[in-house]
Amino acid sequence: MRSRRLGYALNGWQISGTVFWHSGIPFSVLSTPYSANGNGIVQGGGPQFASEVPGAPLYEHRAIPGVTQPGTIQWLNPNAFVSSVDPGTGACNGGDSAQDCQFGTLGRNALRGPQFFWSDFYLTKLFPLTERLKLRIDGQFFNVFNHPNFGLPSMVLAGIPGEPWTQSGFGALAYTTAPPTGLLGVGLGGDSAPRMIAIQARLEF
């Protein structure tokens, strides 16, 4: 009798899980669009990339007064990038001349966003009730480590170093990304960051 009860408690368990991990997605930092007298950026059109400030670290994860907005997490160092266009005037930074109206030195997709890590855990126990009838109880744990995953910075238009008002909100993380799995289903919202647990029971025959 004791061995039967022990087997009843120890048998019928199933454990499984999934892990998703990828490095940060590449993205670009751009200059503010030209909006002055129509001279524009010389040597063609298209995206106007910002320039990199030599020697400045590209990433900064501490809040920066005057730049980081409440409810966001700083990701880029705003003083590592300079716009080819002055956000205050809409003209080329330094003046509308052939020397100043040039594309920035940064290339396309020169930066990377935060990495993505997501893990799910599934636990199942089968209880035999009769020869043909079983009770199945499932525990589903989505994002079992409760790890937040953030999307790319929403504001990627560079400002002018030393002028924080031109850098407000730049390079900050403001939203979480949807996982490939979730309690509510992909793309339905509400399951992009917090740990979610579901318990269900069903009869199988």
N, C-alpha and C positions, 0 to 999 in steps of 0.2 A: 504493500500500500504506500509506504513512504517513497519507494523508488518511482512508483507511478505518479505520485504528486510532484516529485522532483522533476521528472521528465516533462510533466505537464507545464511546469514553470519555466524550464530551461529550453525546451524544444520549440520550434515554430517561429524563431526570430529571423528577420531579414534586415540587413543593413546595406544601404547604398548611398551614394552622394555624387555631386558634381562640383568641379572647380573650374572657374574661368579666370584667366589672367592674360593681360596683354599690356605692352608698354604704351606710353603716351602717344596720342595721335598727333601728327605734325600739323602745324598751322602757321600762318603768316602774320606779321605785324606790318601795318600799312601807314602811309602818311595820310593826314587829313586831306580830303578832296580840295582841289583848287577851285576857288569861287570869286576871284578878284576881277581883274579887268579883261580877261579873255586871252591873255598871253599864254597862260597854261604852263605845263611842264614841257620843256623842249624835248625833241627827239622821240616823238610819238605819243600814243595814248595808252590806255589800259591801266591795270592796277599800279598805283604809285607806292612802292615799298618804302618803308622808313630806313633810316641809317642806324648802324650800331655805333655806340660810343666806345672807342677803344679803351680797353682795360676795365670797363664796368661789368660786374657780374650780371648775367642776363636774368637770373631768377632771384626773387625775393619773396619769402613766405611769411614775413612779419607785416602786421598792419602798418600802413604809412599814413600819418596825419595829413588830411587834405586830399588824399588820393583814394584810399580804401574806403568804400562805402559800408554802412552798417549792414550786417547780414551777409557779407561776402568775405572771401578768403583771398588774400593777395597771392599771386602766382609769379608774375613778372616784375622785374625791377624797372619802374617807369623812367629812371634816369639812365638806363642803358640804351634807350632808343630816342631818336630825334626825328621829328617829322620834316619832310621836305617843304611842307606848307605850314605857315604860321596859322594856328587855329583862330587867333584873334583877328587877323586881317584877311585871311583867305588867300593871301598872296604868298609867293615863294619866301621861305625862311631866309632872311637876309636881304630881300629885295628882288624885284622882277628883273633879273639879268640872266644872261646865258650862263654865267658862272654859278648862280644860286639855283636856278630852275633846272635841276637835274634829278633823275631818279635816285632813290636811296641805295645804299650799299648792301642791304639785306636781300637775300634771295627768297624765292618762294619756299614755304614750309620750312623755314629755318629754325622754328621753335617746336617744342613738344609739350603737350598737355599732361595732366596727371595720369598715372597708370590706372588700370582697372583690375580689381580683384573681387571675385564673388564666389561664394561657396554655399551649396545647399546640402542638406542632410536628411535622409529618409529612414525611418524606423518602423518596421511592421511586425506585428505579433499575431499569429494564427492560433485560435483556440478551437480544438475539435469538440463539437457538441454531440454529434452523432456520427455514424459511419459516413454519411454523405453531407452533413451540414457542418460548416465551420463559421466561426465569428472572426472577422479580420478587423484589426484596429491599426490605423496608420497615423504616424506622426510625421508631419512635413515641416522642416525648418528652413525657410528661405533666408539667405544672407545670415547664416548661422553665427558668424563672428561680428555681426552688426557693423560692418565696415562701410563707411560712406564712399561713394564713387562720384566724382565731379566731372562735369563736361568741360569743354574748352572755354576760355575767357570770352565773355560776351562783348567786351569793349577792347578792340585791338588797334584802334587808331592812336598812334603815338602823339605825344605832345612835345613840349620844349623843356629840356632839363633846367631846373631852377625856377620854373614857373608852374607850381602845383595846380593852379586853376586850369591849365591846359591838359592836365593828366588825370583829372577826376574820373575814378572808376576804371582806369586803364589796367589791363592785365589781371583782373580779379575773377575768381570762380564764384558763380552766382547760382548755379543750379546743379542738380544731380542727374546722372544718366540712368536710363532704363536698362535693367538686366536682361539677359537672354531667357531667363526663366522667372517665374513669380507667381504668387498666389492668385493675383487678379488677372494674369495673362500679360503678355508683352504689349506695350503701348497703351494700356488702359489707365495708367496713372496710379498713384498711391502706393506703389510697391518698388520705387526706384532706390530707396536708401535704407529704411529701417528693417530690422529683423522682423519677420512675420512667421507665425506658427499656426498650423492648422491641424486639428485632430478630427479624424473621421472613423466611423465604424460601419461595417456592412456584413451581411450574411452571404456566404457563398455556398452553393449547393450544385 
